[in-house]
Amino acid sequence: MATTTASSVAATTSPPPTTRPTTYVVQPGDSLAAIAARFGISRAALIFVNGIADPDKILAGQRLKIPPATTTTPATASTVPPSTVAPTTVGADPH
């Protein structure tokens, strides 16, 4: 008789991970920014993947490809490595 542990039961009975749609049909009133936010992607990624020439002109009923969400964020001043930032002395008298 085989023994079953709680961890093996949970691993075999948990539902499969949910997958997100790969396309989205534009609804009246939608914007690329709102669609991108809904799927956790950038507006730029949505524009690029769909080859949108004029981001201000999307139509209701238009099918958009939804790229996978990324976990990386663009570099900002706070994420630039220290070696690339010039040292600054705050409040020092230049004379």
N, C-alpha and C positions, 0 to 999 in steps of 0.2 A: 504494500500500500504506500503510495507516494504522499509525502507531506507537502502542504502548500503554505507558503508564507504570505503575509499580507502584502509585501512588496511585489511578489510575483503575480498575485491576483490583480493588483492595481495596474500593473504594467500590461496585462493581457486584456483587461476589460475597459481601459480608458478609450474614449472615442478618438478617431483619427483627427489630426489637426485640421482646422478649417483653412480653406484656401480662398484667396481673394479672386475676384473676377479678373479676367485678362482684358476685358473690354467694358466700356461704359457707354450707354446711349445718353447723349446730352438732352436734358429736359428744359422746357421753357424757363428762363430766368437763371439758368446755370451760368457760372463764370469759370474760366480755367483755374483761377485761384481757389475757388470753393471746391471744385472737383479734386484738385491736387490735395487740398487739405483733408478732404474726406478719405482719401486713400493713403495719406501719410507720405506724399511725395512732393517734390518741388514743382512749381509751375513751369520752370525751365525744362525739367525732365519731361513733363507732359507735352510741352511744345516740341521738343526735340524728337521724341519717340514717334510723334504723329506727323512730323514734317509740316507743322502749321506755319504758313507764311505770314498771316496776319492774325495775331492772338486776340485782337479785338473783334474778330468776325468768326464766331462759331455758331452753328445752327442747331436748333432743336431737331432731334432725330439723328444727328451726326454720331457715328460710332468712333470712340476714341480708344486707342490701346492704352492700357494701364501698366506701366513698368513696375518691377518689384520695388518695394520700399527699401531704402538704404538706411543704415544706421550711422553713416558718417555725416559730419557737418562740415561746411566750408571753413577754411581757416579764417580766423578773425584776429584782431590785434592781441587778444588774450591767449591765443593758441600758437602764436608765432614763437619758434624756439628762441631762447634768450640770446644766442650767439648772433642772431640777425637783427637785434634791436640795439640801437646806439645807446650807450649809457647816458643817463640824465641825472643831474644833481638838482634837487628841488630846494629852493630857498637860499642857494649859495650866492654870495656877493661876487660878481665877476671881476672885481678889482682887487 
